[in-house]
């Protein structure tokens, strides 16, 4: 039934698309953060730079990754709310039509 609702509603399809895109952005941000954490532990970030510079660079990159993950999660939340609203509208329409 949910698939039927989604396939009939362009707003719901758009919301699902944005949820998928946001989930992909979160996954990429999490992978980048894990890679940076690993690089910091191994000391392999920017091999010619001194340790303090490496740490500063990694911390700046981690802040960027965290911000990107937060934005993606916020987009996902909004898209999920829109999807729920679209499904609710469709259900309400069907209930009214059946009366």
N, C-alpha and C positions, 0 to 999 in steps of 0.2 A: 504494500500500500504506500509506503513512504517513497519507493521508487517511482510509483505512478504519480504521486504528487510532485515530485521533483522534475520528472520528465515533462510535465504539463506546464510548469511555471518557470519562465525565463529568469525571474528574480531569484528563485531558489537555485537554479543552475548556476547563476552568476555567483551567488553566495558560496556554493559548494566549490566552485573554481577558486575563489579567493581563499577559502579554508585550505585547500590543497596547496596553493602557492605559499601561504603563510607557514604551513607545516613544513614545506620544503626549505623555506628560509630559516626556520628554527633549527632544523636538522643540520643545515650547512653551518649555521653560527655555532652550534654545539660542537660540531666536528672541528671547526677552526679553533675554538677555545681549547679543546682537548689536544689538538696538535701543538698549539702555543704552549700549553702547560708542559707537555712532554719535551718540547724544544728547550724550555727554560730549565727543566730538571737535568737534561743532558748537556746543557751549555752549548747547544749547537746553533743558537740564533745569532746571525750576523757574525760569523767566526772571527772577523778581524777587529771587531769592536771590543772594548773592555767590558767586564762583567756588569758594572753599574749601568752602562749604556744599554746593554742587552736587557737588563731587568726593566729599565724605563721604557724601552721600546715594546717589550712584551706586555707590560702593564697598560700602555696606551692601546695596544691592539686588543687586549682583553676588554677594555672599556668599550671599544668600538663594537666588538662582538656581542657583549652584553646588551648594548643599546639596540643593536640590530635584532637580537633575539626578543627583546622586550617589545619592539615595534611589531615584529611578526606575530607574537602572541596576542597583542592588542588587536591587530587586524583580524586574526582568527576569531577572537571573542566577538567582535562586531559582526563578522560574517555569520557566525553561528546564531547570533541574535536575529539577524535578518532572515536566516533560513527558518528559524523557529516561527518568526512572524509570518513568513510566506506560507508555511505549512498550516499555521493556525488560521490564516485568512482562507485558504483553500478548504479546510475542514468546516469552517463556519459557513462558507458559501454552499457547500454540499448539504449541510444541515438545513439551511434555509430553503434550498431547492427541493429537498425531500418533504417539506411540510405542505 
